[in-house]
Amino acid sequence: MLNRNSLTPYLFLIPACAIIGAFVLYPMLHAIAASLTDYNMITESRFVGLDNYAQLAEDPFFWNALQNTLLYLVIVVPVLVIAPIFLAILVNRSLPGIKLFRAIFYLPVITSLVVTGLIWKWLYEEQGLLNYFLMATGITDDPVAFLTDPANALFSVMAVTIWTGMGYYMVIYLAGLQSIPRDLYEAAEVEGISKFKQTLYITIPLLKPSIAVVSVMSSIAAMKVFEEIYVMTQGGPLDATKTLVYFIYQSAFEEFEMGYASAAGVVLFLMTLCFSLINLFMLRKDK
């Protein structure tokens, strides 16, 4: 039988449940409902069933955006999962000024993505600092079209995403490293085990929970990338950097096809859910 004390914990959950319901569940259900209509903000919407999804299946711009999103996922996520581990190991030392280096690596995380995008757009220009460095050092004779060549543009934007995310994931790994008992390393030192083998057989296995968290978070971030693309290329050139989120933005707010954009949003949601479940399954398997 429920009494006053047993109900108290549930009362504390009500505000959180109300916020999640208002700002997460309701918009999600509304988007799913809108994806089954021809809602366009101007005329009265009508139910069209799965027509929007059938139209997506035949839309080459949607497939191009999906391909760019998957390419982003395949390249950016492994880099953001692996590289910050070594960065965290590098700054996880008791050296003079090490806190300053940690702050420098974390600086891109607290910088606005719009500001970061504008800075990198300037660096990537044909007359920009990066091309000046490449030509001054003899690496190339002609300026590289980082953002105006379809072959380079997506990879140039990926580099910015990696640069801004490294510090964030480094902090997660740093917390994981500092939770590893020091006596494991001291015992390994007594046994004469090299630093490389200590990293391979002590550090990496004990960092698996952190690796799983970073894998989930970086996968979600890669699939919803938008700000860098909007500021630096706006999906161009020739749709070379148009990802699924940018496709949704254009369909909804430039072409006012809200129902169609909602259908693309549902597809993105299902993709994100699948990747998250796969990562969580792998984490559970490791346990």
N, C-alpha and C positions, 0 to 999 in steps of 0.2 A: 504493500500500500504506500502511495506517495505521501510524503509529509513535507513540511516547509523546508527542512534542510536538504532533502533530496532534490527539490525543485530549484534551489538557489543556483547551482552551476548552470542550469539551462537558461535561467534569466540573464546571466552574463553573456550568453551566446546570442541573445536576440539582436543587439545592435549590429554585431558582425554579420549575422545572417541577413538582416535587413539591408545592409550596405551591399553585400554580395548579390542579393536578389535584385536590387534596384540598378546596380551598375554593371553586373556581369550576366546574371541569368536572363533578366528581361531583355536587354539588347540582343543577346544571343538568340533567344526564342523569336524575337521580333525580326531578326535578320533571316532566320530560317523561313519564317512565314512570308517575308517580303520576297525571298528567292523563288516563291511559287506564284508570284504575281508580276504584272508589267508596270509596277510602281515607278513613276518618273517625276514626281513632285509637282506636276502640272495638271495632268488629267486624272480622272478618277481611276484608281487601280482596279484591275480585274484578275481573277484567278486564271492562271495559264498552265497550272500543273508543272510538269518537268520540262517545259519548252525552253526555259533559260539554260538548263543543264545540257539539253540537246544542242542548243545554239553554241554553248561553250565547246562542246566536243567537235564542232565544225569550224571553230574560229581559229585561224592560223596565228593571230596576235596573242590569243590566250596560250596556245601551245608554245609559242616563242617565249612568253613570260614565264611559263612553267619550266621550260628548259633552262632559262637563265637562273631561276630560283634554285633548281636542283644542282646546277653547276656551282652556284654560290655555296650551297650546302656541302657539296663534296670537297670543295677546295678550302673554304674558310674554316669549317668546323674542325677538321684534323689539325690544322695549324694552331687554332685557338685552344685546342685540348692539350697538345704536346708542348709547344714552345713556352707557354707560361710556367710549366713545371721547372724547366731549366732556369728560367728567369727567377723563380721563387727560390730555387736552391742557391742561386748566385747571391741573392740579397739576404738569405737566411744565415747570415754570419755576423759575429760580433766584431765588426771592424769600425774604425773611426769614420764618421760621416755616412754610415750605411743608411741611416734614416733619411738622409737627404736624397740618396739614390732611389729609395723606395718612393719618396714623394714625387721625384721627377718621373718615374715610370708610371705613377698613378695620375699624374697631371692630365693626360688626355681624357681620363674617365670623367673628371669633373668639369671638363670644358664642353660647352654646348656643341652638339653635332653640327649645328648650322655654322658656327664659327670655325669648327674644324674643317668642314667641307669647303668653306670659302678660302681658308688658308691653303689647303691642298690644291684647290682649283688654281690658285695663283702660282703655287709651286710647279704644277703640271703644265702650265702654259708654255708655248713654244719658245717664248722669250723669258721664261721663268727661271728660278734659281736652280731647279733640278737639271734642266737642259744645259744651263750654263756650266754646271759642275761636270756633267757627262762629256761635254765638248772640250772643256778646259783640261780634263784628264786624259783626253784622247780615246775615251771609250766609244764614242760615236762622232762622226763628222757632221752629221745633220741632226737638227732637233727632232726629238721623238714626239709624235702626236699621241700623247697619253690619253687624252679625252676625246679627240676628234677622229681617231681611227677606230672603226668598229672592232678591229682585231685586238686592240689594246684597252679599250674603254672599260670593259667589265672588270678586267684584272686590275686596272688602276684603282677602281672604286673598292675592289676587294682589299687591296693593300691598306686603304684608309680604314676600313672596318677592322682589319686585323690590328692596325696600329692603335686604334681607340680602345679595343677590347683587351689587349694584352695586360694592361695594368690591373683591370678589374679581376680577371681570372687569376692573375698572379697573387692577389690578396687572398683569394679562396684557398689556393695551394699553400700559401704562407701559413695560414691558420692550421691547415692540415699537417704541415711539416712540424710546427711547434707543438703539436699534440703527440708526436712520436717520442716515446721514452728515450732519453739520452743513453741509458745503460745498454741499449741494443747496439749503438754505435761504439760504445766503449768496449763491449765484449768483442765486437768485430775487429777493433783495433788490436786488442790483445792477441787475437787469432791471426793477425797479420793480413786481414782481408783488405784489398785495395779499395780506394774511394769509389771507383767505377762499380765494383761488385757490391759495395754497400748500397749504392744508389739502385742497382738492379734488383737486389734481393731483399732489401729492407725498405728503402724509401718508396719505390713504385708500388709494391704490394700494399703497403699501409696507406697509400694515398688513393686507393681505388674508390672509396666513397666520394672523395673530392672530385676525382676524375669523372665519376658518373654525374655528379651535380653540374660540373662544367660542361659535360657533353650535352645534357638536356638544355641548359640555359643557352649555350652557344648555338645549338640547333634551332631553338625558337627564335633567337636573335637573327640568325641568318635567313630564316624564312620570312621574317617581317621587316627586313631592311627597307628603309624608305628615305630617311632624311638625307643621307649622303648622296643618293641618286637624284633626289629632287634638287638639291643645291648645286651639284656638280655637273650633271648631264641632262636632267629632266627626261630620262629614259632613252636618250639618243646616244650616239648617232645611229640612225636607221634602226631604232629599237634595240640596239645592242645591249643596253643596260636596263631595259624594262623588265622588272621582276613582277611577281604576282601581286604584291601589295601596290606597286605603282599602277599596274593594270586596273586594279580595283578602284584606286583613287581617280584615274582618268574616266573610267566608266561611270562612277558615281557623281563626281563633282565637275567634270568638264562636258560629259555627254548626257548627264542627268538620267542615266539608265540605272536607277537604284535597284530594281529587281534583278537585273543582270549582274550588277556589281555584288549584290548579296549572294547570288549563286556562286560567284567566284570566291567570295569570302567563306562560304560554307566548305568549298573544296579545300581552301587553305587551312581552315580549322581542322578538317579531317586529317589532312597531311600532318599537321602539327601534333594532333592527338596520337597518330600512329607512331611517329618518331619518338614521342615522349614515352609511350607504352613500351616500345622496344628498348629504350634506354633503361627504364625502370625494371623491365624483365631481366636485363643483363645485370643490373645492380643486385637484384634478388638472387640471381644465379650465383653471383660471386660470393654472397653471404653463405 
